[in-house]
Amino acid sequence: MNLKFLVVLILALGAVGASSAQALQKVKWKAYGVQFNAPVGFVVEDDSEDGYIISTKEYYITVQLLEGDSIKRSELAKDLKNVATDDEVTQQTKVESFETPQFYVVWLKGNCETDQCMYSYLLDKKEGTGFYLSVIYQKKTDEIPLQILKSFQLFE
């Protein structure tokens, strides 16, 4: 009898956990031909050549074009670390990197005042165009910011 109760409890907790997962949907920043997955139910706060900002109750997402003459892949990590330090991001993780078919990517996480944040740079492999992404969120273990980052693509 205890085993049946334990199985029912595990199934019930799994259902609750699955229902609280954040659904994502594809969004496009048309000014620069960038698309990525974002939490469902977002509100667009800015959609211009200056930036693309969307938010929900749990996330505040900013995408901007990186300004500069020639953005060098070799300097992305150092530049990102400097920006995070200038913004007073505390408890920073080390800068991580990965590649997608279209981008070289660097990112770090840390604390932005009372919230968690992820900062990242994406460098287009073909054109050399760079983008800055920041995601402010609440739960330290939240993997949605990294899912957002990994979903970045260029579209025609």
RASULCOR-V762065 format. One record per run of one state. SS is the DSSP state (~ for helix, > for strand, _ for the rest). FROM is the first residue (numbers start at 0). TO is the last residue. Records with the same first field share a line. If there is no record, write none. Layout:
SS: FROM-TO, FROM-TO
This chain:
_: 0-0, 19-22, 29-32, 39-41, 47-50, 55-58, 65-71, 86-88, 90-94, 99-101, 112-113, 124-128, 137-142, 150-151, 154-155
~: 1-18, 72-85, 143-149
>: 23-28, 33-38, 42-46, 51-54, 59-64, 89-89, 95-98, 102-111, 114-123, 129-136, 152-153
